[in-house]
């Protein structure tokens, strides 16, 4: 569907266009998910279960740079349901398919709504697919290398009593790891969200500045909850998130100046 032809399409035409966009996205997820399914054992062992080992790249990096070293996390994995491992292999393939195919999926979504935008709106939204993809994958990498391993380290070593061992089910372990990584990817889209909200005059730079202290406190609390009890780990987690917040303020300021210039 080309830009400028949206008004010439009926409601059913729009539904048909949306259906084919969803079909293409589903096929992309299926293809990527199938590849992940083929290599599921290697992926589970080398990309996810390895987060409980002291030689995981994040822990080696922290040990060499900041002298914050840990031992292997004392956790055991088990599956307590008949279809437990099979079900989570399916979930892994599906979630992995969505993440890896995200650029294509978002492009399909954007291609559907783009023809309905006006010329000035298209100018404003230029580069949306590119910047959204970059920020999303930066968030995925940050979640995988920083947030997820520190979360595993914290909950894997936390004990109410030495009489209680941490025997995690594979479903609970993978749920916390995958959800942490995925939602961190979404968290990194904050500047994109702020950009469009500022364009709609829903959020202003003044509002973001007003609640900056609240945001800092919330980020520090989050960092304290998901990291080991040391200041360095908390700073590593908190700084990128606050940088994103400050970038969002700068974006809102720029949009405000453009609006005032246009009004003048």
Secondary structure as a PSIPRED ss2 file (coil, helix, strand):
# PSIPRED VFORMAT (PSIPRED V4.0)

   1 X C   1.000  0.000  0.000
   2 X C   1.000  0.000  0.000
   3 X C   1.000  0.000  0.000
   4 X C   1.000  0.000  0.000
   5 X C   1.000  0.000  0.000
   6 X H   0.000  1.000  0.000
   7 X H   0.000  1.000  0.000
   8 X H   0.000  1.000  0.000
   9 X C   1.000  0.000  0.000
  10 X C   1.000  0.000  0.000
  11 X H   0.000  1.000  0.000
  12 X H   0.000  1.000  0.000
  13 X H   0.000  1.000  0.000
  14 X H   0.000  1.000  0.000
  15 X H   0.000  1.000  0.000
  16 X H   0.000  1.000  0.000
  17 X H   0.000  1.000  0.000
  18 X H   0.000  1.000  0.000
  19 X H   0.000  1.000  0.000
  20 X H   0.000  1.000  0.000
  21 X H   0.000  1.000  0.000
  22 X H   0.000  1.000  0.000
  23 X H   0.000  1.000  0.000
  24 X H   0.000  1.000  0.000
  25 X H   0.000  1.000  0.000
  26 X H   0.000  1.000  0.000
  27 X H   0.000  1.000  0.000
  28 X H   0.000  1.000  0.000
  29 X H   0.000  1.000  0.000
  30 X H   0.000  1.000  0.000
  31 X H   0.000  1.000  0.000
  32 X H   0.000  1.000  0.000
  33 X H   0.000  1.000  0.000
  34 X H   0.000  1.000  0.000
  35 X H   0.000  1.000  0.000
  36 X H   0.000  1.000  0.000
  37 X H   0.000  1.000  0.000
  38 X H   0.000  1.000  0.000
  39 X C   1.000  0.000  0.000
  40 X H   0.000  1.000  0.000
  41 X H   0.000  1.000  0.000
  42 X H   0.000  1.000  0.000
  43 X H   0.000  1.000  0.000
  44 X H   0.000  1.000  0.000
  45 X H   0.000  1.000  0.000
  46 X H   0.000  1.000  0.000
  47 X H   0.000  1.000  0.000
  48 X H   0.000  1.000  0.000
  49 X H   0.000  1.000  0.000
  50 X H   0.000  1.000  0.000
  51 X H   0.000  1.000  0.000
  52 X H   0.000  1.000  0.000
  53 X C   1.000  0.000  0.000
  54 X C   1.000  0.000  0.000
  55 X C   1.000  0.000  0.000
  56 X C   1.000  0.000  0.000
  57 X H   0.000  1.000  0.000
  58 X H   0.000  1.000  0.000
  59 X H   0.000  1.000  0.000
  60 X H   0.000  1.000  0.000
  61 X H   0.000  1.000  0.000
  62 X H   0.000  1.000  0.000
  63 X H   0.000  1.000  0.000
  64 X H   0.000  1.000  0.000
  65 X H   0.000  1.000  0.000
  66 X H   0.000  1.000  0.000
  67 X C   1.000  0.000  0.000
  68 X C   1.000  0.000  0.000
  69 X C   1.000  0.000  0.000
  70 X C   1.000  0.000  0.000
  71 X C   1.000  0.000  0.000
  72 X C   1.000  0.000  0.000
  73 X C   1.000  0.000  0.000
  74 X C   1.000  0.000  0.000
  75 X E   0.000  0.000  1.000
  76 X E   0.000  0.000  1.000
  77 X E   0.000  0.000  1.000
  78 X E   0.000  0.000  1.000
  79 X C   1.000  0.000  0.000
  80 X C   1.000  0.000  0.000
  81 X C   1.000  0.000  0.000
  82 X C   1.000  0.000  0.000
  83 X C   1.000  0.000  0.000
  84 X H   0.000  1.000  0.000
  85 X H   0.000  1.000  0.000
  86 X H   0.000  1.000  0.000
  87 X H   0.000  1.000  0.000
  88 X H   0.000  1.000  0.000
  89 X H   0.000  1.000  0.000
  90 X H   0.000  1.000  0.000
  91 X H   0.000  1.000  0.000
  92 X H   0.000  1.000  0.000
  93 X H   0.000  1.000  0.000
  94 X H   0.000  1.000  0.000
  95 X H   0.000  1.000  0.000
  96 X H   0.000  1.000  0.000
  97 X H   0.000  1.000  0.000
  98 X H   0.000  1.000  0.000
  99 X H   0.000  1.000  0.000
 100 X H   0.000  1.000  0.000
 101 X C   1.000  0.000  0.000
 102 X H   0.000  1.000  0.000
 103 X H   0.000  1.000  0.000
 104 X H   0.000  1.000  0.000
 105 X H   0.000  1.000  0.000
 106 X H   0.000  1.000  0.000
 107 X H   0.000  1.000  0.000
 108 X H   0.000  1.000  0.000
 109 X H   0.000  1.000  0.000
 110 X H   0.000  1.000  0.000
 111 X H   0.000  1.000  0.000
 112 X H   0.000  1.000  0.000
 113 X H   0.000  1.000  0.000
 114 X H   0.000  1.000  0.000
 115 X C   1.000  0.000  0.000
 116 X C   1.000  0.000  0.000
 117 X C   1.000  0.000  0.000
 118 X C   1.000  0.000  0.000
 119 X H   0.000  1.000  0.000
 120 X H   0.000  1.000  0.000
 121 X H   0.000  1.000  0.000
 122 X H   0.000  1.000  0.000
 123 X H   0.000  1.000  0.000
 124 X H   0.000  1.000  0.000
 125 X C   1.000  0.000  0.000
 126 X C   1.000  0.000  0.000
 127 X C   1.000  0.000  0.000
 128 X H   0.000  1.000  0.000
 129 X H   0.000  1.000  0.000
 130 X H   0.000  1.000  0.000
 131 X H   0.000  1.000  0.000
 132 X H   0.000  1.000  0.000
 133 X H   0.000  1.000  0.000
 134 X H   0.000  1.000  0.000
 135 X H   0.000  1.000  0.000
 136 X H   0.000  1.000  0.000
 137 X H   0.000  1.000  0.000
 138 X H   0.000  1.000  0.000
 139 X H   0.000  1.000  0.000
 140 X H   0.000  1.000  0.000
 141 X H   0.000  1.000  0.000
 142 X H   0.000  1.000  0.000
 143 X H   0.000  1.000  0.000
 144 X H   0.000  1.000  0.000
 145 X H   0.000  1.000  0.000
 146 X H   0.000  1.000  0.000
 147 X H   0.000  1.000  0.000
 148 X H   0.000  1.000  0.000
 149 X H   0.000  1.000  0.000
 150 X H   0.000  1.000  0.000
 151 X H   0.000  1.000  0.000
 152 X H   0.000  1.000  0.000
 153 X H   0.000  1.000  0.000
 154 X H   0.000  1.000  0.000
 155 X H   0.000  1.000  0.000
 156 X H   0.000  1.000  0.000
 157 X H   0.000  1.000  0.000
 158 X C   1.000  0.000  0.000
 159 X C   1.000  0.000  0.000
 160 X C   1.000  0.000  0.000
 161 X C   1.000  0.000  0.000
 162 X C   1.000  0.000  0.000
 163 X C   1.000  0.000  0.000
 164 X C   1.000  0.000  0.000
 165 X C   1.000  0.000  0.000
 166 X E   0.000  0.000  1.000
 167 X E   0.000  0.000  1.000
 168 X E   0.000  0.000  1.000
 169 X E   0.000  0.000  1.000
 170 X H   0.000  1.000  0.000
 171 X H   0.000  1.000  0.000
 172 X H   0.000  1.000  0.000
 173 X H   0.000  1.000  0.000
 174 X H   0.000  1.000  0.000
 175 X H   0.000  1.000  0.000
 176 X H   0.000  1.000  0.000
 177 X H   0.000  1.000  0.000
 178 X H   0.000  1.000  0.000
 179 X H   0.000  1.000  0.000
 180 X H   0.000  1.000  0.000
 181 X H   0.000  1.000  0.000
 182 X H   0.000  1.000  0.000
 183 X H   0.000  1.000  0.000
 184 X H   0.000  1.000  0.000
 185 X H   0.000  1.000  0.000
 186 X H   0.000  1.000  0.000
 187 X H   0.000  1.000  0.000
 188 X C   1.000  0.000  0.000
 189 X C   1.000  0.000  0.000
 190 X H   0.000  1.000  0.000
 191 X H   0.000  1.000  0.000
 192 X H   0.000  1.000  0.000
 193 X H   0.000  1.000  0.000
 194 X H   0.000  1.000  0.000
 195 X H   0.000  1.000  0.000
 196 X H   0.000  1.000  0.000
 197 X H   0.000  1.000  0.000
 198 X H   0.000  1.000  0.000
 199 X H   0.000  1.000  0.000
 200 X C   1.000  0.000  0.000
 201 X C   1.000  0.000  0.000
 202 X C   1.000  0.000  0.000
 203 X C   1.000  0.000  0.000
 204 X C   1.000  0.000  0.000
 205 X H   0.000  1.000  0.000
 206 X H   0.000  1.000  0.000
 207 X H   0.000  1.000  0.000
 208 X H   0.000  1.000  0.000
 209 X H   0.000  1.000  0.000
 210 X H   0.000  1.000  0.000
 211 X C   1.000  0.000  0.000
 212 X H   0.000  1.000  0.000
 213 X H   0.000  1.000  0.000
 214 X H   0.000  1.000  0.000
 215 X H   0.000  1.000  0.000
 216 X H   0.000  1.000  0.000
 217 X H   0.000  1.000  0.000
 218 X H   0.000  1.000  0.000
 219 X H   0.000  1.000  0.000
 220 X H   0.000  1.000  0.000
 221 X H   0.000  1.000  0.000
 222 X H   0.000  1.000  0.000
 223 X H   0.000  1.000  0.000
 224 X H   0.000  1.000  0.000
 225 X H   0.000  1.000  0.000
 226 X H   0.000  1.000  0.000
 227 X C   1.000  0.000  0.000
 228 X C   1.000  0.000  0.000
 229 X C   1.000  0.000  0.000
 230 X C   1.000  0.000  0.000
 231 X H   0.000  1.000  0.000
 232 X H   0.000  1.000  0.000
 233 X H   0.000  1.000  0.000
 234 X H   0.000  1.000  0.000
 235 X H   0.000  1.000  0.000
 236 X H   0.000  1.000  0.000
 237 X H   0.000  1.000  0.000
 238 X H   0.000  1.000  0.000
 239 X H   0.000  1.000  0.000
 240 X H   0.000  1.000  0.000
 241 X H   0.000  1.000  0.000
 242 X H   0.000  1.000  0.000
 243 X H   0.000  1.000  0.000
 244 X H   0.000  1.000  0.000
 245 X H   0.000  1.000  0.000
 246 X H   0.000  1.000  0.000
 247 X H   0.000  1.000  0.000
 248 X H   0.000  1.000  0.000
 249 X H   0.000  1.000  0.000
 250 X H   0.000  1.000  0.000
 251 X H   0.000  1.000  0.000
 252 X H   0.000  1.000  0.000
 253 X H   0.000  1.000  0.000
 254 X H   0.000  1.000  0.000
 255 X H   0.000  1.000  0.000
 256 X H   0.000  1.000  0.000
 257 X H   0.000  1.000  0.000
 258 X H   0.000  1.000  0.000
 259 X H   0.000  1.000  0.000
 260 X H   0.000  1.000  0.000
 261 X H   0.000  1.000  0.000
 262 X H   0.000  1.000  0.000
 263 X H   0.000  1.000  0.000
 264 X C   1.000  0.000  0.000
